[in-house]
Amino acid sequence: MKGNLFGEAVAEPYAEAMMSVAQSQNLTEKFGEDARGLMELVKSSPELQKFLGDPLVPAAKRKEVISQIIGDQVHPFIKNFLMLLVDKKRILFLEPICQEYLNRLRELNQTVLAEVTSAVELNEDQKHSVREKVKSLSGAQQVELATKVDRDLIGGVIIKVGSQVFDASLRGQLRRISLRLSNA
């Protein structure tokens, strides 16, 4: 929803509080699952994004709709957390809060996020190979993959881990060849 610096600044203390509760109750992974589900829900529904961001919608109505949508699918602590975000007028920052929580969870679990862009959907063997390659390059214990398909790559993959980018795509190789030829 909000991808700016203000959104990130708002997200940090809420994500920290969420992590604190999760750790005290030994629910870090469950909260992580719930955060992923909430992010997917918000991303997949422009109507919900608009509803949550509309300042004219009363808090009681927002709480009612949120309760109906999530039902019993999230932990009661997460449900209470969502109601708190509504009360504090921070519900429109749900996505960056969940993202920040997941960042903290990865750090806690010594896991890195690898954003993989490929020309075609990767099968399980290919995903396993990418995970192993990222483990060896980064020294991480675990690797979480976020995959997407970009047909313009022609073939191969682009792997982004933090600020490092590994371009093993055909498009990247053609670009590098072109640069070498133009400099020759």
Number of C-alpha atoms within 10 A of each C-alpha: 18 14 10 9 9 10 18 17 12 15 22 18 14 21 22 15 13 20 23 14 16 19 13 9 10 12 16 22 14 14 24 21 14 19 22 16 16 17 17 12 16 18 14 11 11 12 11 16 18 13 16 25 18 12 11 8 11 10 18 12 11 20 19 11 15 17 16 10 12 15 12 10 12 16 16 11 15 18 19 12 16 19 21 14 18 20 14 10 14 19 21 21 21 26 25 23 26 24 19 22 26 22 17 19 19 17 13 11 15 13 19 22 20 22 17 21 22 22 19 15 14 17 8 9 9 11 15 14 11 19 20 15 13 23 17 11 10 16 13 17 11 17 23 13 18 12 14 14 14 14 12 11 18 14 16 16 23 21 21 17 17 11 5 10 13 13 16 15 20 17 18 18 13 11 12 12 12 12 11 10 9 8 7 6
